[in-house]
Amino acid sequence: MDGSNSWCLIESDPGVFTELIRGFGCVGAQVEELLVLDYLDDPVYLEERLSPVHGLIFLYRWRPTDHTPSTGTVVLNTVDMELFFAKQTINNACATQAILSVLLNCRHSDIELGETLNGFREFVQTFSPVDKGLTLGESTIIKEIHNAFARTQMFAVDPVEAKEGDDVFHFVAYIPFMGRIYELDGLREGPVDLGVNITEDQNWLIPVKTALQSRISSFPEQEIRFNLMAIVTDRKMAYERKISQCEQRKDAAALKMEAVLMGEMVESSEAGALSSDPEQLQAIIETAEEEIEKLQTYITEEEAKTIRYQIENIRRKHNYLPVILELLKLLGKKKMLVPLAEKAKEKAIERRKSSQSSMKGKSKGKVAVASGGDIKKI
């Protein structure tokens, strides 16, 4: 079988997903990993580190029983409601499909889809979910960006279908859309309406947390291989916007303070609306300065994280096979290869025993990362 039409497995990682989004030409979005579900209804954390959240992507071990939604109603007519939903018609593409399910349904002013995604959405707008999925599978540009994270292999191998009993992992998306919350799973016949009405000032993530808790609790206690990520506004951009707002408040308070001390009128409407109490004005100035300092720290963290992601992604894409083969040759010549292999096997057995014992004590309140070469995704 020719592998030229295949889509590769990619790692469930915020750095990988963020680079995919930017590779599509989308501006203003990035991906953040959520290690605990409690972040979804923590107003302080959401406001400081995530808001606005445009969608969630959830990775879990797929089971045949998951064809039937445990909650909500499957919506079959998506064309009239202008909701993008594509059936998954190709293997290994569910990560990219989940990302696109969020981005192509996002109408937030922070997000600019770019030429590639805007063109794709317009082209398939009137297509059925099956035809949308088939068109996605034939998109050369999107597939090339996805396959940029393909692992280098020594030999060309035919794709292997998952057998019964294999662990198969799958991505689904959750989004707010026109006052409702939907689960978008390409393996279903349509999007699942979770049955919740929401307004713009409500936290749409709270009902999703309930749905996720229900799904996670349906697995055995020892199953912890879940991963939850959020597509959010570019954090550096969001922090810079907040700094600008803080500086405006600070300048308005300083202007009002000066006017009060000089006994003059203030022409600025923002400054004029502030209290004339010097102590309150000073408190506004100090609070704004503290907030600016904190936000600048967050920006520094984001810049460092971006550099780390870039380095990690370069390493993911780099071909290490030549140096590995040379190293194996040298170890073989020095008759060190077999002893090292046996020692590594012993360590692997010990790690597996240690991991199995520690998993029994894990709490289900956490979302564990399932990524890398230990899992298969569809």
NULUMDO-83151 format. One record per residue: x, y, z of N, C-alpha, C in turn; residue number from 1. Coordinates in steps of 0.001 Angstrom, whole numbers, plus 500000, padded with zeros to 6 digits. Example, Ala and Ser with C-alpha at 12.3 -4.5 7.8 and 13.67 -1.06 7.14 Angstrom:
! NULUMDO-83151
REC     n.X     n.Y     n.Z    ca.X    ca.Y    ca.Z     c.X     c.Y     c.Z    i
REC  513190  494310  507800  512300  495500  507800  513200  496700  507800    1
REC  512850  497750  507080  513670  498940  507140  512900  500030  507870    2
//
This chain:
! NULUMDO-83151
REC     n.X     n.Y     n.Z    ca.X    ca.Y    ca.Z     c.X     c.Y     c.Z    i
REC  500855  498800  500000  500000  500000  500000  500882  501238  500000    1
REC  500559  502223  499182  501334  503455  499099  501003  504328  500291    2
REC  502031  504722  501047  501806  505542  502228  501756  507019  501942    3
REC  501810  507424  500650  501845  508844  500321  500563  509559  500694    4
REC  499445  508823  500786  498171  509442  501134  497864  509346  502624    5
REC  498764  508798  503421  498481  508577  504833  498780  509815  505659    6
REC  498096  509897  506785  498319  510954  507762  499045  510327  508943    7
REC  500063  511002  509446  500885  510423  510510  500232  510599  511874    8
REC  500662  509778  512835  500309  509992  514231  501089  511194  514748    9
REC  500434  512052  515517  501154  513177  516121  500929  513180  517626   10
REC  501875  513753  518313  501864  513757  519771  500843  514747  520311   11
REC  500163  514347  521369  499215  515227  522045  499994  516176  522947   12
REC  500342  517339  522407  501223  518267  523108  500844  519701  522727   13
REC  500784  520623  523686  500387  522001  523361  501349  522693  522408   14
REC  502645  522376  522504  503605  522973  521588  503394  522512  520160   15
REC  503084  521220  519990  502812  520672  518661  501529  521283  518094   16
REC  500479  521322  518901  499194  521842  518421  499276  523331  518096   17
REC  500033  524076  518912  500187  525513  518642  500910  525731  517319   18
REC  501956  524945  517058  502666  525082  515783  501788  524665  514609   19
REC  500951  523649  514797  500014  523266  513742  499091  524428  513394   20
REC  498529  525058  514430  497603  526175  514209  498289  527293  513436   21
REC  499511  527627  513833  500229  528707  513153  500683  528275  511766   22
REC  500944  526972  511605  501284  526468  510283  500122  526591  509316   23
REC  498894  526475  509814  497712  526649  508970  497531  528096  508526   24
REC  498296  529012  509159  498168  530434  508837  497250  531180  509776   25
REC  496783  530510  510832  495887  531138  511803  496691  531996  512775   26
REC  496206  533200  513034  496887  534146  513922  495986  534454  515119   27
REC  496608  534568  516302  495861  534982  517491  495423  533858  518390   28
REC  495845  532614  518084  495428  531470  518902  496642  530662  519326   29
REC  496525  530006  520464  497525  529048  520912  496829  527997  521755   30
REC  497563  526959  522126  496988  525835  522871  497652  525744  524242   31
REC  496818  525573  525251  497287  525407  526627  496809  524066  527164   32
REC  497676  523367  527873  497309  522086  528479  496717  522318  529863   33
REC  495631  521613  530166  494966  521719  531465  495201  520421  532226   34
REC  495952  520510  533305  496315  519302  534048  495238  518884  535042   35
REC  494352  519801  535408  493260  519447  536316  491959  520045  535795   36
REC  490871  519326  535968  489567  519803  535514  489090  521020  536291   37
REC  489580  521195  537516  489127  522310  538350  489460  523665  537746   38
REC  490413  523709  536821  490706  524986  536150  489483  525505  535394   39
REC  488608  524594  534958  487483  524987  534109  486452  525843  534840   40
REC  486371  525719  536152  485429  526560  536901  486117  527399  537968   41
REC  487396  527677  537765  488150  528554  538647  488198  529941  538009   42
REC  487357  530880  538456  487264  532180  537775  488559  532974  537790   43
REC  489332  532857  538871  490581  533611  538957  491595  533079  537945   44
REC  491764  531749  537908  492720  531152  536972  492296  531419  535529   45
REC  491000  531262  535250  490517  531492  533891  490793  532911  533439   46
REC  490491  533873  534298  490662  535280  533929  492133  535628  533737   47
REC  492988  535120  534612  494401  535492  534560  495178  534743  533483   48
REC  494884  533447  533277  495773  532636  532457  495153  532037  531199   49
REC  493830  532034  531056  493232  531341  529911  492259  532183  529095   50
REC  491470  532982  529734  490371  533673  529061  490863  534579  527926   51
REC  490146  534579  526791  488989  533747  526459  489387  532363  525928   52
REC  488565  531361  526290  488764  529996  525811  487803  529752  524652   53
REC  488332  529402  523489  487515  529249  522281  487043  527811  522078   54
REC  487710  526859  522717  487305  525462  522574  488232  524557  523360   55
REC  487764  523342  523633  488557  522338  524340  488777  521136  523432   56
REC  489927  520482  523607  490232  519247  522884  490563  518173  523915   57
REC  489828  517081  523857  489940  516023  524863  490409  514735  524199   58
REC  491446  514139  524773  491979  512858  524289  491633  511763  525294   59
REC  491122  510650  524798  490756  509543  525679  490899  508227  524909   60
REC  490878  507149  525652  490957  505821  525022  489582  505453  524475   61
REC  489525  505317  523158  488249  505052  522499  487804  503612  522724   62
REC  486481  503455  522912  485877  502125  523063  484695  502003  522112   63
REC  484376  500801  521651  483239  500638  520730  481934  501200  521289   64
REC  481757  501163  522607  480516  501674  523208  480408  503178  523107   65
REC  481496  503874  522755  481470  505332  522686  480760  505845  521442   66
REC  480245  504953  520589  479477  505396  519426  478199  506101  519863   67
REC  477669  505724  521009  476422  506315  521499  476735  507335  522577   68
REC  476353  508614  522388  476664  509633  523399  475953  509351  524706   69
REC  476682  509509  525815  476083  509275  527134  475176  510423  527532   70
REC  475473  511625  527037  474632  512792  527314  474455  513583  526028   71
REC  473355  514334  525946  473147  515198  524803  472418  514533  523655   72
REC  472194  515326  522607  471427  514886  521446  472246  515115  520183   73
REC  472281  514123  519308  473012  514260  518046  472205  515135  517085   74
REC  472845  516170  516558  472214  517084  515598  472619  516647  514189   75
REC  471648  516374  513338  471943  515854  512003  472000  516938  510931   76
REC  471305  518055  511133  471325  519129  510138  472251  520246  510608   77
REC  473488  520243  510106  474464  521256  510511  474661  522340  509463   78
REC  474221  522083  508236  474435  523060  507159  473615  524322  507414   79
REC  472337  524158  507755  471467  525315  507962  471909  526163  509144   80
REC  472473  525539  510164  472891  526291  511349  474317  526832  511214   81
REC  474969  526561  510066  476301  527092  509759  477367  526625  510762   82
REC  477150  525469  511351  478143  524886  512250  479016  523927  511447   83
REC  480338  524102  511531  481232  523206  510801  481356  521885  511548   84
REC  480999  520797  510859  481177  519461  511412  481560  518528  510282   85
REC  482661  517804  510453  483133  516873  509426  483229  515473  510010   86
REC  482756  514509  509257  482941  513109  509637  484414  512740  509449   87
REC  484932  511926  510349  486310  511487  510192  486346  510325  509215   88
REC  486971  510568  508078  487032  509561  507021  488439  509026  506814   89
REC  489414  509563  507561  490806  509152  507399  491417  508844  508760   90
REC  492300  507845  508778  492964  507475  510024  494004  508521  510419   91
REC  494197  508642  511739  495268  509449  512328  495063  510957  512191   92
REC  493921  511393  511640  493712  512827  511422  492856  513467  512496   93
REC  492475  512717  513544  491493  513259  514487  492047  514422  515297   94
REC  493374  514499  515484  493950  515638  516205  493747  516919  515410   95
REC  494156  516888  514145  493956  518059  513290  492475  518357  513109   96
REC  491654  517316  512991  490213  517535  512809  489607  518194  514050   97
REC  490054  517827  515244  489548  518454  516462  489952  519925  516519   98
REC  491201  520212  516132  491665  521602  516104  490817  522423  515139   99
REC  490595  521881  513937  489802  522601  512940  488344  522747  513378  100
REC  487833  521777  514124  486458  521868  514614  486278  523079  515527  101
REC  487324  523425  516259  487271  524618  517108  487474  525874  516270  102
REC  488542  525903  515489  488900  527128  514760  487842  527528  513735  103
REC  487317  526558  512987  486374  526883  511920  484991  527248  512446  104
REC  484749  527060  513728  483489  527494  514350  483684  528722  515236  105
REC  484897  529252  515246  485204  530393  516115  484928  531698  515372  106
REC  484208  532596  516027  483903  533905  515437  484489  535038  516290  107
REC  485436  534722  517152  485992  535732  518052  486926  536669  517296  108
REC  486903  537944  517664  487704  538949  516960  489202  538749  517141  109
REC  489618  538000  518169  491052  537751  518382  491633  536797  517344  110
REC  490785  535971  516730  491259  534890  515873  491125  535265  514402  111
REC  492249  535237  513691  492260  535415  512240  492643  534078  511610  112
REC  491699  533476  510917  491918  532132  510380  493005  532094  509313  113
REC  493119  533132  508536  494101  533128  507461  493521  532563  506171  114
REC  494282  532678  505108  493808  532317  503766  493456  530840  503639  115
REC  494303  529953  504165  494076  528511  503989  492781  528057  504647  116
REC  492588  528403  505921  491410  527932  506648  490147  528661  506211  117
REC  490247  529955  505934  489077  530676  505428  488620  530094  504095  118
REC  489596  529812  503221  489255  529241  501922  488629  527870  502051  119
REC  489152  527046  502961  488603  525701  503159  487180  525786  503703  120
REC  486965  526659  504702  485626  526770  505294  484604  527239  504266  121
REC  484963  528204  503460  484035  528701  502444  483746  527630  501388  122
REC  484770  526867  501020  484611  525863  499968  483665  524744  500397  123
REC  483747  524325  501661  482955  523164  502116  481689  523574  502858  124
REC  481372  524852  502850  480281  525361  503686  478969  524614  503470  125
REC  478635  524283  502227  477349  523632  501939  477465  522120  501801  126
REC  478663  521571  502092  478870  520128  501960  478243  519384  503141  127
REC  477958  518118  502926  477523  517246  504024  478723  516939  504913  128
REC  478499  516471  506159  479625  516124  507034  480574  515106  506417  129
REC  480021  514120  505672  480888  513127  505028  481754  513784  503969  130
REC  481146  514633  503135  481906  515299  502081  482935  516274  502657  131
REC  482602  516902  503781  483590  517763  504448  484797  516941  504881  132
REC  484528  515760  505459  485614  514896  505900  486461  514409  504747  133
REC  485813  514036  503660  486553  513572  502485  487400  514697  501894  134
REC  486848  515910  501867  487589  517053  501328  488785  517382  502204  135
REC  488600  517284  503514  489719  517510  504431  490825  516490  504168  136
REC  490444  515238  503971  491431  514197  503717  492226  514427  502447  137
REC  491631  515146  501489  492304  515410  500215  492993  516770  500192  138
REC  492961  517498  501300  493609  518815  501335  495117  518644  501462  139
REC  495822  518920  500390  497272  518739  500372  497964  519655  501373  140
REC  497526  520914  501446  498182  521886  502333  498031  521466  503791  141
REC  496806  521151  504202  496555  520790  505603  497289  519497  505952  142
REC  497275  518530  505032  497956  517254  505302  499469  517448  505428  143
REC  500060  518297  504587  501504  518539  504660  501889  519178  505991  144
REC  501077  520112  506468  501356  520756  507765  501244  519725  508886  145
REC  500211  518897  508824  500024  517826  509807  501202  516854  509784  146
REC  501591  516427  508599  502640  515416  508468  504045  515951  508688  147
REC  504169  517244  508922  505485  517797  509254  506010  517201  510555  148
REC  505092  516631  511360  505490  516016  512624  505615  514502  512515  149
REC  505678  513995  511290  505850  512548  511100  507207  512111  511630  150
REC  507241  510965  512268  508500  510435  512794  509309  509793  511672  151
REC  510588  510041  511708  511472  509456  510705  511565  507949  510917  152
REC  511419  507181  509836  511496  505726  509905  512590  505212  508973  153
REC  513231  504124  509387  514290  503544  508567  513730  502908  507313  154
REC  512533  502364  507426  511942  501661  506287  510513  502136  506091  155
REC  510049  502122  504853  508653  502429  504565  507810  501229  504977  156
REC  506780  501497  505784  505930  500402  506264  504476  500710  505920  157
REC  503714  499656  505683  502293  499826  505423  501586  500190  506719  158
REC  500557  501057  506645  499787  501363  507846  499184  500105  508453  159
REC  499197  500031  509777  498661  498858  510470  497344  499224  511132  160
REC  496304  498489  510785  495007  498730  511397  494998  498198  512832  161
REC  494318  498948  513704  494220  498515  515093  493399  497228  515182  162
REC  493878  496298  515998  493169  495032  516195  492322  495114  517453  163
REC  491389  494196  517583  490551  494150  518772  491431  493942  520003  164
REC  491204  494782  521013  492011  494709  522226  493132  495730  522261  165
REC  493484  496314  521091  494511  497359  521073  493987  498625  521743  166
REC  494878  499381  522349  494514  500681  522897  494521  501707  521768  167
REC  493344  502255  521481  493194  503244  520417  492705  504545  521048  168
REC  493397  505635  520777  493064  506916  521396  492469  507866  520370  169
REC  491595  508730  520860  490791  509565  519963  490624  510968  520559  170
REC  490582  511974  519664  490367  513369  520069  488941  513803  519739  171
REC  488328  514541  520656  487055  515211  520378  487181  516661  520821  172
REC  486317  517513  520293  486352  518940  520621  485054  519352  521298  173
REC  485143  520384  522125  483975  521005  522752  484020  522496  522454  174
REC  482869  523042  522016  482830  524462  521669  481509  525086  522108  175
REC  481522  526414  522360  480263  527149  522484  479872  527654  521092  176
REC  478594  527565  520739  478181  528004  519403  476730  528454  519443  177
REC  476522  529731  519190  475183  530315  519113  474338  529970  520343  178
REC  474920  530162  521521  474181  529990  522759  474015  528559  523225  179
REC  474673  527605  522540  474624  526202  522944  476043  525663  523045  180
REC  476186  524485  523672  477493  523831  523792  477445  522516  523024  181
REC  478481  522279  522208  478500  521087  521367  479777  520285  521581  182
REC  479620  518970  521516  480753  518060  521418  480876  517672  519951  183
REC  482072  517867  519385  482302  517561  517980  483234  516360  517884  184
REC  482671  515240  517494  483393  513975  517390  483176  513431  515989  185
REC  484239  513383  515189  484131  512962  513804  483670  511534  513611  186
REC  483646  510735  514680  483175  509352  514571  481669  509242  514764  187
REC  481023  510333  515148  479565  510317  515298  478904  510812  514005  188
REC  477582  510677  513966  476837  511100  512781  476680  512608  512709  189
REC  476843  513286  513835  476699  514739  513862  477196  515276  515190  190
REC  477228  516607  515345  477626  517191  516629  476625  516836  517714  191
REC  477119  516733  518940  476250  516407  520076  475941  517686  520847  192
REC  474677  518061  520873  474214  519210  521655  474092  518766  523103  193
REC  474871  519377  523988  474873  518964  525396  473623  519414  526151  194
REC  472723  520144  525487  471445  520496  526107  471522  521633  527090  195
REC  472480  522539  526901  472670  523649  527839  472603  524974  527092  196
REC  471739  525881  527572  471708  527245  527046  472720  528097  527796  197
REC  473489  528904  527074  474466  529780  527719  474358  531183  527130  198
REC  474705  532171  527955  474783  533553  527493  476243  533973  527456  199
REC  476511  535117  526882  477893  535561  526715  478616  535753  528042  200
REC  477879  536101  529101  478528  536351  530391  478622  535090  531259  201
REC  478191  533950  530748  478265  532695  531498  479529  531927  531133  202
REC  480031  531144  532086  481205  530298  531846  480740  528990  531213  203
REC  480924  528859  529900  480450  527679  529180  481250  526429  529535  204
REC  482397  526609  530202  483252  525473  530533  482699  524633  531690  205
REC  481835  525215  532512  481299  524463  533662  480472  523259  533214  206
REC  479521  523406  532276  478804  522211  531792  479732  521209  531102  207
REC  480779  521705  530433  481722  520785  529792  482477  519986  530847  208
REC  482835  520645  531951  483508  519930  533044  482639  518775  533532  209
REC  481345  519017  533674  480424  517958  534110  480412  516806  533105  210
REC  480387  517145  531803  480379  516112  530767  481675  515309  530784  211
REC  482802  515987  530980  484097  515311  531022  484205  514404  532247  212
REC  483715  514887  533388  483740  514067  534595  482922  512799  534406  213
REC  481778  512941  533732  480930  511775  533474  481644  510779  532564  214
REC  482330  511292  531546  483041  510412  530611  484209  509721  531307  215
REC  484976  510468  532078  486139  509892  532757  485699  508835  533771  216
REC  484600  509115  534476  484134  508173  535511  483616  506874  534917  217
REC  483366  506839  533598  482886  505608  532967  484022  504617  532721  218
REC  485262  505063  532912  486417  504192  532733  486794  503542  534064  219
REC  487528  502437  534024  488008  501823  535266  488860  502802  536072  220
REC  488902  502588  537371  489607  503496  538281  491066  503680  537896  221
REC  491704  502625  537397  493145  502709  537100  493444  503412  535774  222
REC  492430  503722  534981  492661  504398  533706  492898  505896  533933  223
REC  494080  506355  533609  494406  507776  533794  494907  508415  532491  224
REC  494827  507693  531403  495376  508195  530143  494363  509109  529441  225
REC  494266  510325  529974  493433  511364  529395  494302  512607  529195  226
REC  493886  513445  528269  494599  514688  528050  493591  515757  527649  227
REC  493698  516917  528264  492766  518009  527973  493555  519261  527627  228
REC  493227  519854  526475  493877  521085  526053  492833  522116  525643  229
REC  493191  523379  525799  492288  524483  525458  492898  525319  524347  230
REC  492081  525660  523359  492506  526647  522359  492073  528014  522870  231
REC  493049  528857  523119  492815  530159  523749  493400  531260  522875  232
REC  493081  532499  523232  493716  533642  522576  495204  533646  522896  233
REC  496021  534000  521904  497469  534129  522105  497734  534867  523409  234
REC  498396  534174  524357  498520  534720  525707  499326  536015  525747  235
REC  500390  536085  524978  501185  537318  524973  500340  538488  524498  236
REC  499561  538263  523453  498677  539302  522943  497645  539715  523997  237
REC  497090  538722  524705  496085  539012  525738  496701  539789  526894  238
REC  497916  539411  527308  498569  540104  528410  498946  541529  528025  239
REC  499412  541719  526798  499761  543070  526339  498525  543962  526295  240
REC  497384  543395  525922  496137  544152  525915  495744  544556  527338  241
REC  495914  543640  528291  495590  543966  529685  496540  545026  530239  242
REC  497814  544963  529854  498769  545983  530294  498339  547355  529784  243
REC  497892  547416  528533  497420  548678  527973  496236  549223  528760  244
REC  495313  548339  529156  494164  548761  529955  494596  549266  531328  245
REC  495561  548567  531936  496074  549001  533241  496758  550367  533141  246
REC  497500  550563  532078  498188  551848  531898  497187  552974  531704  247
REC  496092  552685  531018  495051  553703  530848  494421  554066  532191  248
REC  494131  553061  533031  493570  553338  534360  494557  554129  535207  249
REC  495814  553714  535141  496860  554404  535913  496988  555862  535473  250
REC  497020  556107  534161  497161  557475  533643  495954  558331  534000  251
REC  494751  557709  533938  493535  558459  534280  493547  558856  535749  252
REC  493956  557916  536622  494017  558216  538056  495072  559280  538349  253
REC  496218  559219  537676  497279  560214  537878  496815  561584  537408  254
REC  496079  561613  536282  495553  562880  535771  494545  563477  536740  255
REC  493665  562612  537286  492664  563093  538245  493331  563561  539529  256
REC  494364  562842  539965  495098  563224  541165  495712  564615  540996  257
REC  496339  564827  539864  496970  566126  539607  495931  567244  539593  258
REC  494777  566963  538974  493721  567964  538899  493162  568294  540279  259
REC  492972  567265  541102  492455  567472  542459  493414  568327  543274  260
REC  494704  568010  543195  495697  568753  543984  495846  570188  543497  261
REC  495640  570385  542175  495764  571729  541611  494440  572491  541638  262
REC  493354  571807  542027  492049  572453  542063  491506  572761  540689  263
REC  491824  571914  539697  491394  572139  538327  490355  571106  537900  264
REC  489677  571389  536790  488707  570458  536219  489436  569477  535294  265
REC  488876  568283  535141  489448  567257  534276  488571  567104  533039  266
REC  489214  567217  531855  488457  567086  530613  488244  565627  530224  267
REC  489158  564756  530604  489045  563338  530255  487832  562712  530938  268
REC  486976  562046  530153  485779  561418  530724  486140  560274  531655  269
REC  487198  559513  531295  487609  558397  532134  488142  558886  533471  270
REC  488978  559918  533441  489514  560472  534686  488429  561174  535477  271
REC  487518  561852  534776  486456  562581  535465  485520  561682  536225  272
REC  485388  560429  535794  484478  559491  536466  485073  558916  537740  273
REC  486366  559133  537978  487021  558583  539164  486735  559419  540401  274
REC  486952  558803  541559  486778  559495  542833  487750  560668  542941  275
REC  487378  561670  543735  488264  562814  543983  489088  562629  545249  276
REC  488961  561458  545883  489719  561172  547092  491153  560790  546706  277
REC  492162  561566  547129  493555  561265  546770  494004  559867  547183  278
REC  493512  559380  548343  493909  558043  548799  493377  556956  547861  279
REC  492129  557114  547413  491563  556141  546478  492276  556185  545128  280
REC  492615  557392  544698  493333  557531  543425  494717  556900  543516  281
REC  495394  557090  544658  496705  556483  544837  496602  554956  544848  282
REC  495521  554443  545455  495311  552990  545482  495113  552447  544065  283
REC  494391  553195  543219  494189  552771  541827  495523  552718  541092  284
REC  496357  553720  541304  497668  553776  540650  498540  552597  541082  285
REC  498586  552324  542379  499427  551238  542903  498930  549869  542437  286
REC  497605  549700  542442  497042  548424  541982  497375  548195  540508  287
REC  497269  549247  539693  497582  549128  538271  499052  548786  538070  288
REC  499935  549399  538853  501372  549117  538726  501685  547668  539095  289
REC  501036  547168  540161  501237  545777  540567  500737  544818  539485  290
REC  499585  545138  538887  499027  544284  537838  499937  544287  536607  291
REC  500463  545440  536252  501373  545536  535109  502616  544697  535345  292
REC  503159  544770  536552  504355  543978  536872  504074  542480  536765  293
REC  502912  542065  537251  502548  540650  537183  502371  540212  535725  294
REC  501717  541038  534924  501485  540701  533528  502798  540650  532743  295
REC  503731  541516  533071  505038  541478  532411  505779  540183  532742  296
REC  505579  539685  533972  506158  538388  534345  505540  537274  533501  297
REC  504220  537340  533310  503541  536338  532479  504064  536379  531042  298
REC  504304  537574  530517  504818  537705  529152  506205  537083  529042  299
REC  507038  537316  530043  508365  536702  530054  508260  535185  530042  300
REC  507316  534639  530823  507098  533192  530845  506644  532688  529475  301
REC  505766  533446  528823  505278  533040  527498  506405  533035  526477  302
REC  507270  534039  526537  508392  534108  525595  509335  532928  525787  303
REC  509583  532579  527062  510445  531425  527350  509782  530127  526881  304
REC  508468  530040  527072  507725  528842  526656  507746  528700  525135  305
REC  507617  529805  524422  507658  529774  522954  509004  529247  522463  306
REC  510083  529721  523071  511422  529245  522694  511551  527755  522986  307
REC  511027  527315  524146  511097  525892  524503  510320  525043  523511  308
REC  509128  525506  523132  508322  524782  522148  509067  524669  520823  309
REC  509697  525756  520395  510424  525746  519125  511548  524709  519151  310
REC  512298  524680  520258  513396  523714  520382  512858  522285  520385  311
REC  511784  522040  521154  511200  520702  521226  510689  520252  519862  312
REC  510064  521151  519118  509520  520784  517809  510622  520535  516782  313
REC  511711  521289  516884  512859  521019  516012  513395  519622  516279  314
REC  513473  519266  517552  513960  517928  517912  513004  516843  517445  315
REC  511698  517117  517510  510719  516131  517051  510886  515853  515560  316
REC  511197  516889  514806  511266  516758  513348  512638  516308  512854  317
REC  513643  516398  513709  515004  516095  513263  515187  514590  513039  318
REC  515968  514245  512043  516258  512843  511737  517499  512392  512522  319
REC  517269  511637  513586  518363  511158  514434  518884  509789  513999  320
REC  518254  509187  512976  518611  507818  512614  520081  507635  512218  321
REC  520668  508533  511424  522077  508323  511067  523009  508230  512270  322
REC  522853  509141  513238  523744  509118  514401  523463  507892  515270  323
REC  522176  507477  515336  521829  506288  516121  522462  505044  515505  324
REC  522390  504928  514180  522974  503765  513504  524491  503711  513701  325
REC  525136  504871  513614  526583  504908  513826  526938  504506  515257  326
REC  526132  504979  516217  526376  504637  517618  526213  503135  517844  327
REC  525170  502535  517237  524959  501095  517378  526119  500303  516766  328
REC  526626  500776  515638  527769  500116  515003  528987  500119  515925  329
REC  529260  501288  516533  530417  501416  517426  530264  500518  518652  330
REC  529038  500503  519226  528796  499655  520395  528949  498183  520028  331
REC  528502  497833  518804  528651  496441  518351  530107  496046  518191  332
REC  530906  496928  517625  532320  496645  517435  533038  496446  518780  333
REC  532606  497207  519788  533247  497108  521104  532584  496044  521981  334
REC  531638  495287  521392  530922  494211  522097  530213  494716  523360  335
REC  529681  495932  523263  528956  496526  524391  527447  496537  524168  336
REC  527005  496215  522956  525606  496380  522601  524680  495430  523370  337
REC  525026  494144  523384  524160  493155  524052  524071  493412  525558  338
REC  525204  493625  526270  525099  493913  527705  524261  495153  528007  339
REC  524401  496186  527195  523600  497394  527409  522120  497140  527159  340
REC  521816  496335  526145  520419  496010  525847  519784  495222  526992  341
REC  520514  494281  527550  519994  493506  528680  519769  494391  529900  342
REC  520692  495298  530140  520557  496215  531274  519351  497128  531093  343
REC  519151  497609  529869  517998  498466  529582  516690  497704  529763  344
REC  516676  496428  529379  515479  495607  529531  515114  495457  531007  345
REC  516137  495246  531847  515898  495122  533291  515327  496419  533866  346
REC  515880  497537  533441  515375  498827  533919  513936  499056  533480  347
REC  513603  498667  532249  512239  498843  531742  511242  498028  532556  348
REC  511635  496808  532925  510760  495958  533744  510528  496593  535108  349
REC  511578  497134  535695  511455  497790  536997  510567  499022  536917  350
REC  510732  499816  535858  509911  501010  535694  508446  500654  535524  351
REC  508174  499566  534761  506795  499152  534544  506146  498728  535859  352
REC  506894  497985  536674  506357  497567  537981  506093  498773  538869  353
REC  507018  499726  538859  506857  500926  539678  505679  501756  539208  354
REC  505509  501862  537873  504405  502635  537300  503065  502015  537641  355
REC  502970  500687  537559  501713  500006  537842  501308  500180  539296  356
REC  502281  500161  540203  501960  500334  541620  501550  501766  541931  357
REC  502182  502748  541257  501844  504147  541524  500500  504526  540923  358
REC  500114  503889  539789  498838  504194  539149  497659  503876  540054  359
REC  497812  502887  540914  496707  502485  541790  496349  503583  542770  360
REC  497315  504438  543080  497055  505496  544048  496708  506826  543425  361
REC  496600  506868  542084  496323  508132  541400  494893  508580  541664  362
REC  494691  509897  541739  493345  510446  541891  492718  510645  540530  363
REC  491401  510460  540447  490715  510630  539177  490414  512081  538878  364
REC  490679  512969  539833  490415  514374  539593  491382  514991  538633  365
REC  492468  514304  538315  493479  514851  537420  493339  514271  536027  366
REC  493811  515049  535069  493812  514601  533686  495241  514271  533310  367
REC  495552  513009  533141  496921  512597  532838  497186  512719  531353  368
REC  498438  512950  531016  498817  513126  529623  499025  511781  528958  369
REC  498360  511573  527850  498611  510384  527026  499240  510867  525747  370
REC  500516  510644  525587  501191  511175  524415  502430  510357  524131  371
REC  503076  510716  523014  504348  510072  522680  504150  508724  522018  372
REC  505194  507916  522051  505207  506674  521299  504509  505527  521989  373
REC  503977  505733  523202  503359  504633  523923  501905  504440  523566  374
REC  501346  505311  522718  499929  505177  522419  499709  505227  520921  375
REC  498522  504758  520521  498096  504877  519142  496854  505742  519113  376
REC  496740  506601  518140  495581  507464  518020  494946  507219  516660  377
REC  493602  507412  516598  492939  507258  515303  492477  508615  514823  378
//
